Amino acid sequence: MSVRVALIVGSLREGSYSRAIGLEMKALAAPGLELDLVEIGDLPLYNPDLDTETPPAAWSRFREELATVQAVLFVTPEYNRSIPGALKNALDVGSRPYGHSVWSGKPAAIVSVSPGALAAFGANHHLRQPLVFLNMPTMAQPEAYVGGVADLLDEHGKLKNDGTRDFLKSFTDAFASWIEKTK
């Protein structure tokens, strides 16, 4: 049986390293793990005044997509030692209206990505905070911090480093096991 996983990328940039790593992970996913990219760039900022019986169409689309998956893989860069605003907004949109969170109970994993040496460590750990509140059991080990990412990808956004490819494959395998354990 296949497990549907939302792949949520925290970067909106067209040539995003996070998106490239996420798409590479999609290709490396363990058998039975189906990663579907769920876009967050079109989500209006969360405003409770707009959360009526006819919320913004992008919110409805996002919530409907998330309602159909069993788990979530976040791949994110770090902005100012935290997560990008677009990613925080996606968490907020998916958690509302109160009592109707699309996140609750879904196993999660986080991969942080950076061209720098710290590998977006701050974003990885900041993202874990709201996931606890959102009731998303988040895989603790292995951790995934991909530093120096610009040197790991070719001009087409494909991995050119076998060690990184092997690590990301083992990470997706561990995530598949985590999803099974949290059922």
N, C-alpha and C positions, 0 to 999 in steps of 0.2 A: 504494500500500500504506500502511495506517495504522500509525503508531508509537504504542504505548501508553506513556503517561508517568504515573508515580505523582506525584500532587500531595500533598506532605506539608507540613502546616501546623504550625508549632512552638507555636502558642498553643492552649490548651484552652478559653479563654473563649468562651461562647456568642456574644457579640456581637463577636468578635475582628476587628480590622482586618486582620490577616494572612489570616484565612479569607476575608473579603470581597474582598481583593485577589486571592487565589488563585482564587476563584470567578469574578471578573471576567476573570482571565487565561484561565481555562478557556473562557469565552465568546469570547475574542479569539484563541484559538489558531489557528495557521496550519493551512490545510487539510492533512489527513493526520496531524495531531498530536492525539491523543485523551488528554486529561487526566482521570485518575480519582482522586478524592479517596480517600486511604488514611488511615484514622483511627489515631491513636496514643494517645488518651486512656485506653483500656481496658487498655493493656499493663502488667502487673505489673512492678515493678522487676526488672531482670535479676539473677538469682542462679544461678550455675552448678549449685547443688544441685538446682534445679528443672528443669534442662535434661537430662531423662532421655528414655527412649523415649516418655514421655507428658508432654511439656511443657505449661504452661498453654495452654488453648485459644486465648486471645487471641494468644499468641506464634505458634502454628501458623497461625492465620488471617492474621496480618500477614506472616509469611514466605511463605506461599502466594501472597498478593496480590502481593508484591514479586517473586516468581519469575516472574510472568507479564508484567512490564513490561520495556520496553527502555531506559527512561531515568527520571530522577527530577528533579522541580522542587521545591525547598524554598522555602517562604515563611515567614519567621520574624520575630518581634519580638526584642527584646534584653532580657535580664534580667541586671542587674548586670554590664554590659559583656561578656556572653557569650550563649550560646544557652540557651533554657529547658531545665530538667532533663528534661522529657518528651521533648524532641527528642533529647537525648543518650542517653536510655534506648532510644529507638527505634533509634538507630544501633547500640547494643550488642546489642539483641535480634536485629536483622537480621544482625549479623556473627557470630553464634554458632549452633551450636557451632563451635569452631575448625575451619577448613577447609571450612565450609559457608555462607559469607557469601552473602547474597542481593544484596549491593551490588556485588560485584566486576565491573568492566568496564562498568558502566552509566554513560553520560554524565549529568552533573548540571549544574544551574544554581541560583543562589541569588538570591532577592529578599528584602531585609530591609526591615522596615516599622516605623515609629514615629510617634507623634504629635509627637515632638520634632524638633529641627533636625538632629541627628546621624544620623537615619535608620537607627539600629541598625547603624552601621558596625562596631562591635565584634563583634556577633553574626555578621555576614556573614563577617568575616575569621576568627573562631574556628571557624566551621563548616567553612571550607576545610581546616583542619588535619586533622581526622579523615577527611575525604573523600580526602585524599592517601593516607593509610594504608589506607583501604578500597578503593583502586584504582578510584576513580571520577573519570574525566577531567572536570574541572569547568571550565565556560566562564569564561574570564577577562574577555572583553569582548563586549558591553557589560556594565558592572556595573549593578546595580539597587539603589538605596537610595531608598526612598520615605519621605521625611520629611513632617511636617505632614499625615499621612494623615487625621486627623479632619476636616480641612477639604476633603478631596478626595472624600469619600463622602457620599451623602445618607442620610436616616433609614432607608432600606431596604438600605444597604450597597452601593449602586450608584455607580459613578464619575460625578461631575458635572463633571469637568474634562477637556476634550478633549485638552489637552497630555499629561496623564498617561495617558489612554487610548491616544493615539498612541504614546507611549513604551513602554507595556507591550505593545502590538501589535508594535512593532518588536523588542522583547526576545524575544517568543515566536517571531517569524520567525527571529531570530538563533539561538535555541536549536534550532529545527528544522534549520538549516544545520549547527550544531555536532554534533548527533546524527548527521547524514549523514556529516560529516567523520570522526567517530570510529568509524564502523562498521568 
